[in-house]
Amino acid sequence: MEHITLLLGIVIVTALVFDFTNGFHDTANAMATTISTGALRPKTAVAMSAVLNLVGAFLSVEVAKTISGGIINEEGIRTEVIFAALVGAILWNLLTWLLGLPSSSSHALFGGLIGAAVMSAGWSSVNGSTVVTKVLLPAIAAPLVAGLAAMLATRLTYRIGSRADEKATAKGYRAGQIASAGLVSLAHGTNDAQKTMGIITLALVTGGVIAPDSNPPTWVIISAGMAIALGTYLGGWRIIRTMGKGLTDLAPPQGFAAQTSAATVILASSHLGFSLSTTQSCSGAVMGSGLGRKGGVVRWSTATRMFIAWGLTLPAAGLVGAGAEFLTKQGTWGIVLTGGLLVTGAGVIWNLSRRQPVTIDNVNETDAGPSGVVTNAIAAVTPPPAGPLPGDLKATIPSPDAEPTAPAPV
């Protein structure tokens, strides 16, 4: 490894922080349905997902090459641009995690990168054709294809299962869910860990450490795989609740169909070098499985909020990335200020999340609001406790010995 400057070192660390947020933000992609249906205990599920994310990081570098040398032109891009892009991506990831919305970490990274590059060197720095063919078109196609495949697979699964022994079928679907969840985790590591590999490789190219069009060095692959695995193990419980309980009510056959469909789409796109959003693929598959069961219902209010978040991700992260790049262009004080704003923003979001935390203990609560927090709906339908009533309620209930009152005249 050649000499790495202080700024380049900061960028590498920031990229690994993004990779960490990607891990806990996107754990829901692999494990939400498995947790919600009870096929695996929450902690076991995220531990399994973390290990397979790490393994998946070593299977391919095609997506990393798309990011490091495809989306923006490497020539004329400063290391500070990469830093600004990561600031936009991290803050958007944290904000959507706070709201419990399964948005795309991938598109947050692309948006931040495009916004920072345009602020630095103009629109000519962005390869528009690559953005359209390998980012935007897959973003539209992936949830549709995964959703349709999951809907058909769910119907087929229920048709086959109706003729089999119920107890044996339940065990089979539980095993199938675990296997398919493992496949999604492997696919997530293959696709999403590579995005951080690509961004670090791009930073190394801009810093003159490696030659353009180079593959990610081995130490980059290892560090990116470990960062996303650690984030996955900690679990993004807020988004797991939305995916597992907020979009639809899933039974084991649906969970199996959704995860298998999503994994197939993700692995195929990784092989082709498409920088696919695993979040959108898995969300589409969950909705498709909800529609595929007879009498199944998709909660379109939650889905609508999710669609809005998808549409805002690229431009919102791009605007933050452009603003961060504007500051870094001012010199050392601008870079320090940008880093300070990132730390402050992350701290504020974390403190807000602690007000109504979602943890391993309440992740499967069904009455969740838009932020993934349990509402008071359960309390509203709970019978009042036995015993004396409070004074204000007691006054409204007549005594059994009281004379009946005449109705008020009309």
C-alpha positions in Angstrom: 0.0 0.0 0.0 1.4 3.4 -1.0 1.4 6.5 1.1 -2.1 7.5 2.2 -2.6 11.1 3.2 -4.6 12.2 6.3 -7.5 13.3 4.1 -7.6 10.0 2.2 -7.5 8.1 5.5 -10.5 10.2 6.7 -12.4 9.4 3.5 -11.7 5.6 3.9 -12.9 5.7 7.5 -16.0 7.6 6.5 -16.7 5.1 3.7 -16.5 2.3 6.2 -18.9 4.2 8.4 -21.3 4.3 5.5 -20.8 0.6 5.0 -21.7 0.1 8.6 -24.9 2.1 8.3 -25.7 0.2 5.1 -25.5 -3.0 7.1 -27.9 -2.1 9.9 -30.1 -0.2 7.5 -30.5 -3.1 5.2 -30.6 -6.1 7.6 -34.4 -6.0 7.0 -33.8 -7.0 3.4 -32.7 -10.4 4.4 -34.2 -11.1 7.8 -37.5 -9.2 8.3 -39.8 -11.9 7.0 -37.9 -14.6 8.8 -38.2 -12.7 12.1 -41.8 -11.7 11.6 -43.0 -15.2 10.9 -41.0 -16.7 13.8 -38.8 -18.9 11.6 -35.7 -17.6 13.5 -35.2 -15.7 16.7 -34.1 -12.0 16.0 -30.6 -12.3 17.3 -29.9 -15.6 15.6 -31.3 -14.1 12.3 -29.0 -11.1 12.3 -26.0 -13.1 13.4 -26.5 -15.5 10.5 -27.1 -12.6 8.1 -23.9 -10.9 9.3 -21.7 -14.0 8.5 -23.2 -14.4 5.1 -22.8 -10.7 4.3 -19.1 -11.1 5.0 -18.9 -14.2 2.8 -20.8 -12.5 0.0 -18.3 -9.6 -0.1 -15.6 -11.9 -1.5 -17.7 -13.4 -4.3 -17.5 -10.7 -7.0 -16.1 -7.2 -7.8 -18.3 -6.4 -10.8 -20.5 -3.8 -8.9 -17.5 -2.3 -7.3 -16.0 -1.7 -10.8 -19.3 0.0 -11.9 -19.0 2.5 -9.1 -15.3 3.1 -9.1 -15.0 3.7 -12.8 -18.5 4.0 -14.3 -20.8 6.5 -12.7 -18.5 9.5 -12.6 -15.3 10.3 -14.6 -12.3 9.7 -12.4 -10.3 12.4 -14.1 -10.4 15.8 -12.3 -12.3 14.4 -9.3 -10.7 15.4 -6.0 -10.6 13.2 -2.9 -12.8 15.8 -1.1 -15.6 15.0 -3.5 -15.7 11.4 -2.3 -15.9 12.7 1.3 -18.8 15.1 0.5 -20.7 12.2 -1.3 -20.4 10.0 1.8 -21.7 12.7 4.0 -24.9 13.0 1.9 -25.3 9.2 1.9 -24.8 8.6 5.6 -27.1 11.4 6.7 -29.9 10.1 4.4 -29.4 6.6 5.6 -29.7 7.7 9.2 -32.8 9.8 8.6 -34.7 7.1 6.8 -33.6 4.6 9.5 -35.1 7.0 12.2 -38.4 7.1 10.2 -38.4 3.3 9.8 -38.4 3.6 6.0 -36.6 1.0 3.9 -35.0 3.3 1.4 -32.0 2.4 -0.7 -28.5 2.9 0.7 -27.2 2.3 -2.8 -29.2 5.2 -4.2 -28.2 7.4 -1.3 -24.5 6.7 -2.2 -25.1 7.4 -5.9 -27.0 10.6 -5.2 -24.3 11.9 -2.9 -21.6 11.0 -5.4 -23.5 12.6 -8.3 -24.3 15.8 -6.4 -20.8 16.2 -5.1 -19.2 15.6 -8.6 -21.6 18.1 -10.3 -20.7 20.7 -7.7 -17.0 20.1 -8.2 -16.7 19.7 -11.9 -20.1 20.2 -13.6 -22.5 17.8 -15.3 -19.8 16.6 -17.6 -18.2 14.7 -14.7 -21.2 12.3 -14.6 -21.6 9.4 -17.1 -25.3 9.8 -17.8 -25.6 6.6 -19.8 -24.2 4.5 -17.0 -26.5 6.1 -14.5 -29.5 5.4 -16.6 -28.7 1.8 -17.7 -27.1 0.5 -14.4 -28.8 2.6 -11.8 -32.2 4.1 -12.8 -33.6 1.3 -15.0 -32.7 -1.4 -12.5 -34.3 0.7 -9.8 -37.6 0.7 -11.7 -37.4 -2.9 -12.9 -36.2 -4.7 -9.8 -39.2 -4.2 -7.4 -41.6 -4.9 -10.2 -39.8 -8.1 -11.3 -39.3 -9.3 -7.7 -42.9 -8.4 -6.8 -44.4 -10.3 -9.7 -42.1 -13.3 -9.1 -43.1 -13.3 -5.4 -46.8 -13.0 -6.2 -46.7 -16.0 -8.6 -44.4 -18.0 -6.3 -46.8 -17.4 -3.3 -49.8 -18.6 -5.3 -47.9 -21.7 -6.5 -46.7 -22.4 -2.9 -50.2 -22.2 -1.4 -51.6 -24.4 -4.2 -48.9 -27.1 -3.6 -49.1 -26.8 0.2 -52.9 -27.3 0.2 -52.4 -31.0 -0.6 -49.7 -31.7 1.9 -49.7 -32.5 5.6 -50.0 -29.2 7.5 -47.4 -30.0 10.2 -44.8 -31.3 7.8 -45.5 -28.3 5.5 -44.9 -25.8 8.3 -41.5 -27.4 9.1 -40.6 -27.4 5.5 -41.4 -23.7 5.0 -39.5 -22.8 8.2 -36.4 -24.6 6.7 -37.1 -23.0 3.4 -37.3 -19.5 4.9 -34.0 -19.9 6.7 -32.3 -21.1 3.5 -33.8 -18.3 1.4 -32.9 -15.7 4.0 -29.4 -16.9 3.9 -29.4 -16.6 0.2 -30.6 -13.0 0.4 -27.9 -12.2 3.0 -25.3 -13.7 0.7 -26.7 -11.7 -2.2 -26.7 -8.5 -0.1 -23.0 -8.9 0.7 -22.2 -9.6 -2.9 -24.0 -6.5 -4.1 -24.0 -3.9 -1.3 -20.5 -4.5 0.2 -19.1 -3.9 -3.2 -20.5 -0.4 -3.3 -18.2 0.6 -0.4 -15.3 -1.2 -2.1 -16.0 0.8 -5.2 -16.1 4.1 -3.4 -12.9 3.4 -1.5 -11.2 2.3 -4.8 -12.4 5.5 -6.4 -10.9 7.5 -3.5 -7.6 5.6 -3.9 -7.5 6.4 -7.6 -8.2 10.1 -7.0 -5.5 10.2 -4.4 -3.0 8.6 -6.8 -2.5 5.5 -4.7 -3.6 3.0 -7.4 -4.0 3.3 -11.1 -7.4 4.0 -12.8 -9.6 1.0 -13.6 -7.9 -1.1 -10.9 -9.8 -3.8 -9.0 -10.3 -3.2 -5.3 -7.2 -4.2 -3.3 -7.6 -7.2 -1.0 -7.5 -5.0 2.2 -10.4 -3.0 0.8 -12.5 -6.1 0.2 -11.8 -7.4 3.8 -12.5 -4.1 5.5 -15.7 -3.4 3.6 -17.0 -7.0 4.3 -16.3 -6.7 8.0 -17.9 -3.2 8.3 -21.2 -4.3 6.6 -21.2 -7.5 8.6 -20.9 -5.6 11.9 -23.7 -3.2 11.0 -25.9 -6.2 10.0 -25.3 -7.9 13.3 -26.4 -4.9 15.3 -29.7 -5.0 13.4 -31.8 -2.1 12.1 -34.8 -3.0 14.2 -36.9 0.0 13.1 -36.8 -1.0 9.5 -37.1 -4.7 10.3 -40.5 -3.9 11.9 -41.7 -2.0 8.8 -40.7 -4.7 6.4 -41.9 -7.6 8.5 -45.1 -6.1 10.0 -45.8 -2.8 8.3 -46.3 -3.7 4.7 -48.3 -6.9 5.1 -49.0 -9.8 7.4 -46.7 -12.6 6.3 -47.2 -16.3 6.8 -44.2 -18.7 6.4 -45.1 -19.7 2.8 -45.2 -16.0 1.8 -41.9 -15.3 3.5 -40.2 -18.2 1.7 -41.6 -17.0 -1.7 -40.6 -13.4 -1.1 -37.0 -14.1 0.0 -36.4 -16.6 -2.8 -37.7 -14.2 -5.5 -35.7 -11.3 -4.1 -32.4 -13.3 -3.9 -32.8 -14.5 -7.5 -33.2 -10.9 -8.8 -30.3 -9.6 -6.7 -27.8 -12.3 -7.6 -28.6 -12.1 -11.3 -28.0 -8.3 -11.2 -24.7 -8.7 -9.3 -23.5 -11.1 -12.0 -24.4 -8.5 -14.7 -22.7 -5.6 -12.8 -26.0 -3.8 -12.1 -25.8 -1.7 -8.9 -29.2 -2.9 -7.8 -31.0 -1.7 -4.7 -31.5 -4.8 -2.5 -34.0 -2.7 -0.4 -36.3 -2.1 -3.4 -36.0 -5.7 -4.6 -37.0 -7.1 -1.1 -39.7 -4.6 -0.6 -41.3 -5.4 -3.9 -41.1 -9.1 -3.2 -42.8 -8.6 0.2 -45.6 -6.7 -1.4 -45.9 -9.2 -4.1 -46.2 -12.1 -1.6 -48.9 -10.1 0.2 -50.9 -9.8 -3.0 -50.3 -13.5 -3.9 -52.1 -14.9 -0.9 -55.9 -15.2 -1.1 -57.3 -12.5 1.1 -53.8 -11.0 1.6 -53.6 -7.2 2.1 -50.8 -4.7 1.4 -50.9 -1.6 3.7 -50.7 0.9 0.9 -50.3 3.9 3.4 -46.9 2.4 4.5 -46.0 1.5 0.9 -46.8 5.0 -0.2 -44.4 6.5 2.4 -41.8 4.1 1.2 -42.3 5.0 -2.5 -41.9 8.7 -1.6 -38.6 7.9 0.2 -37.4 6.0 -2.8 -38.1 8.9 -5.1 -36.5 11.4 -2.8 -33.3 9.4 -2.1 -31.2 10.3 -5.1 -32.1 14.1 -5.2 -32.0 14.5 -1.4 -28.6 12.8 -0.9 -27.4 14.7 -4.0 -28.3 18.0 -2.5 -26.6 17.2 0.7 -23.6 15.9 -1.1 -23.4 19.1 -3.3 -23.7 21.3 -0.2 -20.9 19.3 1.5 -18.7 19.7 -1.6 -19.4 23.4 -1.6 -17.9 23.6 1.9 -14.9 21.3 1.2 -14.0 23.5 -1.8 -13.3 26.3 0.7 -10.2 24.6 2.1 -9.3 22.9 5.3 -11.8 24.8 7.4 -14.6 23.7 5.1 -13.6 20.0 5.4 -13.5 20.3 9.2 -16.9 22.0 9.2 -18.3 19.3 7.0 -17.0 16.6 9.3 -18.5 18.4 12.3 -21.9 18.7 10.6 -21.9 15.0 9.9 -21.1 14.1 13.5 -23.6 16.6 14.8 -26.4 15.4 12.5 -25.7 11.8 13.3 -25.8 12.6 17.0 -29.1 14.4 16.8 -30.7 11.6 14.8 -29.5 9.0 17.4 -30.8 11.0 20.3 -34.2 11.3 18.6 -34.3 7.6 18.0 -33.8 7.0 21.8 -37.1 8.7 22.7 -39.1 5.8 21.3 -36.6 3.0 20.7 -37.4 -0.1 18.6 -35.4 -3.0 19.9 -35.1 -6.8 19.8 -37.8 -7.0 22.4 -40.6 -5.0 20.5 -39.6 -5.5 16.9 -42.6 -7.8 16.2 -45.2 -5.4 17.6 -47.9 -5.0 15.0 -49.2 -1.5 15.8 -46.5 0.7 14.4 -46.7 4.2 13.2 -44.8 5.7 10.2 -41.7 6.0 12.3 -41.8 2.4 13.3 -42.9 3.2 16.9 -45.7 1.4 18.6 -48.7 3.6 18.9 -51.4 3.6 21.6 -53.8 1.6 19.4 -53.5 -1.4 21.6 -54.3 0.5 24.7 -57.4 2.0 23.0 -59.0 -1.4 22.6 -57.9 -2.9 26.0 -60.7 -3.4 28.5 -60.4 -1.2 31.6 -58.8 -2.9 34.6 -61.0 -4.2 37.4 -61.3 -2.2 40.6 -62.2 1.4 41.5 -62.4 3.8 38.7 -60.8 7.2 38.7 -63.0 10.0 40.1 -63.7 11.7 36.7 -64.9 8.4 35.2 -66.8 7.3 38.3 -68.9 10.5 38.1 -70.1 9.6 34.6 -71.5 6.1 35.6 -74.9 6.2 37.5 -75.2 4.3 40.7 -77.5 1.2 40.5 -79.7 2.8 43.2 -80.1 6.0 41.4 -83.5 7.1 39.9 -83.5 6.9 36.2 -83.4 10.3 34.5 -85.9 11.3 32.0 -84.7 11.9 28.4 -84.1 15.5 27.5 -87.0 17.1 25.6 -86.6 17.3 21.9 
